[in-house]
């Protein structure tokens, strides 16, 4: 008997081309992407005087960010045809905001390639800038930490402040791999290594991921109850 292969259901492709498509996109954004939760709570914080972090903004919140002086929006969720991406890309175009996609992951050690890409982005964008993921807790915290390490030559202790309960980041669970990443650098820093030298010469993402162990109750919290990306 041949094995049965389950096929994943294709993700819907959203657009703003027709009134019906626009309605479907907005409904999915508000309900499917939980944007209704982000109306009263933006999880907005200043990383520095040139960089802000938040959860995924509504179009009118992008308008408010521009009024505050923001010139570049950095999406950490990745390029897609999802409702949240379609609406954000269109809003940035309408508002004449620079729109950059820098995909980050909340349950994996950042790759060397991703760190290099982040360094390139930080060196070439117009400031002030806003970075965001979905909740503004994990991926935004990681990239905020990378900004401080790469752009401001901050130490590990200062960078680690971007991953905390204050931003709704949960260390206990798979998202704690981001804390482990900074913990490993902190130990290298104690040996006198700079962040750039550590990434270039010592950092082994696969090995560090293999060492990382998450707690079972933390996994339940982040994977089952909160359903983080």
RODODREN-252932 format. One line per 10 residues: number of its first residue (from 1); for each residue x, y, z of C-alpha. Coordinates in nm, 4 decimals. Each point is the difference from the previous one (the first is absolute). Layout:
<sites>
NUM> X,Y,Z | ...
</sites>
This chain:
<sites>
1> 0.0000,0.0000,0.0000 | 0.1418,0.3323,-0.1046 | 0.0559,0.2567,0.2759 | -0.2411,0.2895,0.0042 | 0.1719,0.3360,-0.0321 | -0.1831,0.2900,0.1550 | 0.0232,0.3158,-0.2051 | 0.0070,0.3365,0.1658 | -0.2797,0.2310,-0.0947 | 0.1316,0.2858,-0.2121
11> 0.0011,0.3352,0.1743 | -0.2488,0.2512,-0.1406 | 0.1394,0.2625,-0.2350 | -0.1298,0.3468,0.0820 | -0.0136,0.3170,-0.2066 | -0.1576,0.3440,-0.0133 | -0.0951,-0.0132,-0.3668 | -0.3799,-0.0113,0.0362 | -0.2485,0.1064,0.2689 | -0.0688,-0.3658,0.0821
21> 0.3707,-0.0784,0.0233 | 0.0570,0.3043,0.2202 | -0.2783,-0.1068,0.2346 | 0.1383,-0.3540,0.0251 | 0.3478,0.1377,0.0680 | -0.1203,0.2293,0.2763 | -0.2114,-0.2709,0.1640 | 0.2913,-0.2409,0.0016 | 0.2340,0.2687,0.1355 | -0.2342,0.0980,0.2822
31> -0.1165,-0.3490,0.0980 | 0.2471,-0.2507,-0.1421 | 0.3120,0.1995,0.0850 | -0.1475,0.1179,0.3337 | 0.0459,0.3648,-0.0956 | -0.2974,0.0926,0.2185 | 0.2233,-0.0699,0.3003 | 0.2551,0.2506,-0.1289 | -0.2363,0.2959,-0.0140 | 0.0144,0.0810,0.3730
41> 0.3522,-0.1349,0.0554 | 0.2841,0.0773,-0.2414 | 0.2910,-0.1306,0.2093 | 0.1819,0.3129,-0.1187 | 0.3393,0.0773,0.1523 | 0.3095,0.2013,-0.0869 | 0.3158,-0.2069,-0.0445 | 0.2021,0.3169,-0.0546 | -0.0703,0.3482,-0.1307 | 0.0236,-0.1470,-0.3522
51> -0.1837,-0.3306,0.0338 | -0.3419,-0.1055,0.1281 | -0.1594,-0.3416,0.0419 | -0.3643,-0.1082,0.0074 | -0.2465,-0.2715,-0.0889 | -0.1406,-0.0149,-0.3533 | -0.1487,0.3436,-0.0716 | -0.3316,0.0875,-0.1552 | 0.0195,0.2367,-0.3004 | -0.1151,0.2955,0.2113
61> 0.2714,-0.0819,0.2530 | 0.2553,0.0202,-0.2795 | -0.1359,0.3456,-0.0772 | 0.0488,0.0945,0.3652 | 0.3542,-0.1392,-0.0081 | 0.0814,0.2150,-0.3015 | -0.1405,0.3049,0.1776 | 0.2371,-0.0836,0.2843 | 0.2917,0.0140,-0.2431 | 0.0440,-0.3663,-0.0969
71> 0.1354,-0.0395,-0.3534 | 0.0552,-0.3755,-0.0344 | -0.2142,-0.3002,0.0960 | 0.1806,-0.3324,0.0484 | -0.2275,-0.3040,-0.0162 | 0.1470,-0.3017,0.1812 | -0.2775,-0.2444,-0.0940 | 0.1149,-0.0658,-0.3551 | -0.1360,0.0720,-0.3459 | -0.3309,-0.1695,-0.0822
81> -0.3470,0.0413,-0.1494 | -0.1542,-0.0002,0.3489 | -0.2527,0.2680,0.0880 | 0.2302,0.1732,0.2470 | 0.2791,0.0299,-0.2568 | -0.2240,0.1179,-0.2837 | -0.1524,0.2756,0.2137 | 0.3327,0.1131,0.1426 | 0.1793,0.0110,-0.3331 | -0.2822,0.2054,-0.1521
91> -0.0122,0.2371,0.2979 | 0.3756,0.0615,-0.0115 | -0.0216,0.0692,-0.3721 | -0.2875,0.2444,0.0500 | 0.1794,0.1735,0.2879 | 0.3356,0.0117,-0.1821 | 0.1668,-0.1999,0.2767 | 0.2982,-0.2189,-0.0850 | -0.1029,-0.3633,0.0457 | 0.2626,-0.2647,0.0775
101> -0.0498,-0.3727,0.0624 | 0.2498,-0.1633,0.2357 | -0.1329,-0.3427,0.0928 | 0.0776,-0.1171,0.3523 | -0.1019,-0.3099,0.1934 | -0.1007,-0.0306,0.3646 | 0.0812,-0.3698,0.0466 | 0.3400,-0.0327,-0.1600 | 0.3507,0.1304,0.0434 | 0.0476,0.2886,-0.2439
111> 0.2119,-0.1108,-0.2928 | 0.3228,0.1754,-0.0854 | -0.1614,0.1027,-0.3278 | -0.2912,0.1626,0.1821 | 0.2375,0.1919,0.2293 | 0.1974,0.1194,-0.3031 | -0.3220,0.1069,-0.1710 | -0.1100,0.1879,0.3115 | 0.3360,0.1777,0.0107 | -0.0449,0.1022,-0.3639
121> -0.3527,0.1257,0.0645 | 0.1050,0.2036,0.3031 | 0.2794,0.1596,-0.2039 | -0.2122,0.1025,-0.2984 | -0.3499,0.0948,0.1143 | -0.1338,0.3456,0.0744 | -0.0555,0.0741,0.3674 | -0.2014,0.0177,0.2190 | -0.1293,-0.3508,-0.0648 | -0.2618,-0.2343,0.1430
131> 0.0544,-0.3757,0.0307 | -0.2931,-0.2309,0.0627 | -0.1041,-0.3645,0.0022 | -0.3512,-0.1209,0.0891 | -0.0104,0.0476,0.3762 | 0.3072,0.2213,0.0378 | 0.1402,-0.2367,0.2609 | 0.2508,-0.2505,-0.1386 | 0.1244,0.0755,-0.3505 | -0.0189,0.3733,0.0634
141> 0.2030,-0.0555,0.3155 | 0.2647,-0.2002,-0.1836 | 0.0410,0.2556,-0.2775 | -0.0005,0.2883,0.2480 | 0.2831,-0.1788,0.1811 | 0.1873,-0.0475,-0.3285 | -0.0416,0.3693,-0.0762 | 0.1557,0.0941,0.3327 | 0.2864,-0.2460,-0.0476 | 0.0729,0.0864,-0.3626
151> -0.0907,0.3668,-0.0268 | 0.0722,0.1331,0.3474 | 0.2708,-0.2443,0.1122 | -0.2031,-0.0793,0.3113 | 0.1049,-0.2747,0.2377 | -0.1905,-0.3239,0.0520 | -0.1663,0.1186,0.3194 | -0.1568,0.3000,-0.1727 | -0.1071,-0.2058,-0.3000 | -0.1633,-0.2622,0.2237
161> -0.2308,0.2663,0.1432 | -0.1928,-0.0123,-0.3289 | -0.1167,-0.3529,0.0860 | -0.2095,0.0361,0.3131 | -0.3476,-0.0262,0.1497 | -0.0346,0.3733,-0.0601 | -0.0472,-0.0761,-0.3688 | -0.1973,-0.3234,0.0649 | 0.3011,-0.2157,-0.0860 | -0.0020,-0.3412,0.1674
171> 0.3372,-0.1555,0.0718 | -0.1364,-0.3365,0.1162 | -0.0875,-0.1927,-0.3117 | 0.1213,-0.0178,-0.3575 | 0.0175,0.3783,-0.0231 | 0.2686,-0.0194,0.2683 | 0.2434,-0.0988,-0.2742 | 0.0394,0.3720,-0.0665 | 0.1131,0.0545,0.3592 | 0.2379,-0.2938,-0.0367
181> 0.1513,0.1665,-0.3078 | 0.0841,0.3125,0.1991 | 0.1144,-0.2050,0.2990 | 0.2556,-0.1760,-0.2186 | 0.1306,0.3324,-0.1276 | 0.0151,0.1349,0.3556 | 0.2412,-0.2790,0.0900 | 0.2126,0.0788,-0.3044 | -0.0074,0.3662,0.0950 | 0.1450,-0.0900,0.3385
191> 0.2950,-0.1472,-0.1896 | 0.0519,0.3321,-0.1750 | -0.1718,-0.0738,-0.3326 | -0.2019,0.2617,-0.1837 | -0.3378,-0.0980,-0.1404 | 0.1192,0.0178,-0.3612 | 0.3084,-0.2118,0.0720 | -0.2069,-0.2549,0.1900 | -0.2482,-0.0364,-0.2870 | 0.2797,-0.0295,-0.2556
201> 0.2288,-0.2406,0.1873 | -0.1775,-0.1846,0.2830 | -0.3754,0.0024,-0.0487 | -0.1446,-0.3348,-0.1133 | -0.3810,0.0286,-0.0284 | -0.0600,-0.3736,-0.0474 | 0.2120,-0.0978,0.2987 | -0.1574,0.2619,0.2240 | -0.3488,-0.1067,-0.1026 | 0.0863,-0.3608,0.0855
211> 0.1051,0.1108,0.3500 | -0.3143,0.1947,0.0601 | -0.2625,-0.1753,0.2097 | -0.3386,0.1519,0.0682 | -0.2294,-0.0735,0.2932 | -0.3183,-0.1920,-0.0602 | -0.2289,0.2518,0.1681 | 0.1566,0.2829,-0.1943 | -0.0693,-0.1869,-0.3219 | -0.3629,-0.0437,0.0995
221> -0.0274,0.3720,0.0719 | 0.1561,0.1252,-0.3236 | -0.1080,-0.2739,-0.2413 | -0.3482,-0.0904,0.1210 | -0.1448,0.2880,0.1992 | 0.1516,0.3041,-0.1701 | 0.0541,-0.1617,-0.3421 | 0.2983,0.2214,-0.0762 | 0.1446,0.0011,-0.3523
</sites>
